[in-house]
Amino acid sequence: MPRRSTAYRTTHFTSQRRGWALPLAAALLIACKQPPPVVSEEAHFDFATDLPDEVCGGNLVGMGDLIDKVEELFNVESPHFVFYWLPGDQFSEHSACVSKGPACFRPEEGAIYSSFLPAGHEIIHAVFARWEIHPALNEGLANLFEEPTPSTHEPDPSVAIEDVLAYSGKDVDYPVDYRGRGAHFVRFLIDQYGFDRVARLVRVSLREVDLMANSGFFEDSLGEPLSEVLSAYKNAPLCPLVEARFASVECQSPPIRTRLGEDSWSEDIELNCSDADTYGSSEGAQWTPRTLDIETAGTFEFSLQAIPPEFAEVVLGRCGGGCGQGLYLRIAGGDSMTAELHPGQYYLLFARHEGAPVAFQLAVERSDG
């Protein structure tokens, strides 16, 4: 895979580059207002914005890493696309989104329009753009690989998975309350049958097709009839999507640097938007990830000091996630928290909300002797 550039350089739209993506995107936006320029050409996408100095240093590489990982897991080749970052009023002025959300992927133009970074949800839609995926699977995958923040689409136990799979309407009309249940079902399928079989299902399932009435897709791909799949699914525990997500990018980050003893660590971080491992934007939320390997199960205490404390938090999650074995805890600046941890790898997000730069000092120590 070619190395992605993290340097910003101005380029121009041409009709001879990237096939269908750039000409259609440019034509659509020229009909509105002049789009922001492409400032960086990456391996999988061109990044366009009027505010390149406000893009934190880790975004473009992290976005590419996410695409690489999903391509590997699902044996899919992402089409090249354009990513328009349109913060603030720019989004309403230049976005071609039909929905009311803060971001969208437009397959007709091969372009993402987003008011925030890095918009992993829309990136997943772009990766699978060549496949005619049923929205239960398409939205489910996007929810499982998006940013590590609490989802607005949690699995609703009152929503029957049979109704989700039977949906045969347009993607844009896919009911909001189906999204969390669909994502939970996709996570169950991956845990139960593995990425290769689910990739086959994703590849053959068609949008605007009632999957309950066309259940042969499941047996052909998973090796079991849909009735048996649904019978097993009834016993799957529910959990928030932040616990179910895969955290693939965060779990490729470096470990906490200072190990004080066999079961104690510390980390000092001054969050700086220009650093190569910082995500977000200079005027908005920012975060940088680290990993922590736990060798023996036990109770661990996490103590966070931050300056200023009111803008800071550390998020603790389990790599790989999954309902029943995932984890998602938030530690505010100046607070302490204990957690029961099992052996395995965890991620830590040092995050600030909109506000002043933040310096973190995190101490982790086993507390059960």
Sequence and secondary structure as in RCSB ss.txt:
>XXXX:A:sequence
MPRRSTAYRTTHFTSQRRGWALPLAAALLIACKQPPPVVSEEAHFDFATDLPDEVCGGNLVGMGDLIDKVEELFN
VESPHFVFYWLPGDQFSEHSACVSKGPACFRPEEGAIYSSFLPAGHEIIHAVFARWEIHPALNEGLANLFEEPTP
STHEPDPSVAIEDVLAYSGKDVDYPVDYRGRGAHFVRFLIDQYGFDRVARLVRVSLREVDLMANSGFFEDSLGEP
LSEVLSAYKNAPLCPLVEARFASVECQSPPIRTRLGEDSWSEDIELNCSDADTYGSSEGAQWTPRTLDIETAGTF
EFSLQAIPPEFAEVVLGRCGGGCGQGLYLRIAGGDSMTAELHPGQYYLLFARHEGAPVAFQLAVERSDG
>XXXX:A:secstr
      S       TTSSTTHHHHHHHHHHTSS    EEEE SSEEEE S GGGB TTHHHHHHHHHHHHHHHHT
     EEEEE  THHHHHH   SSSSSEEEETTTTEEEESSS  HHHHHHHHTTTS   HHHHHHHHHHHS SS 
 S    TTS HHHHHH  S GGG  HHHHHHHHHHHHHHHHHHHHHHHHHHHHH  TTS TTTTTHHHHHHHSS 
HHHHHHHHTT     HHHHS  TTGGGS B SEEEETTEEEEEEE  TTSTT EEBTTS EEEEEEEEE S EEE
EEEEEEESGGGEEEEEEETT  TTT  EEEEETT EEEEEE SEEEEEEEEE SSS  EEEEEEEE   
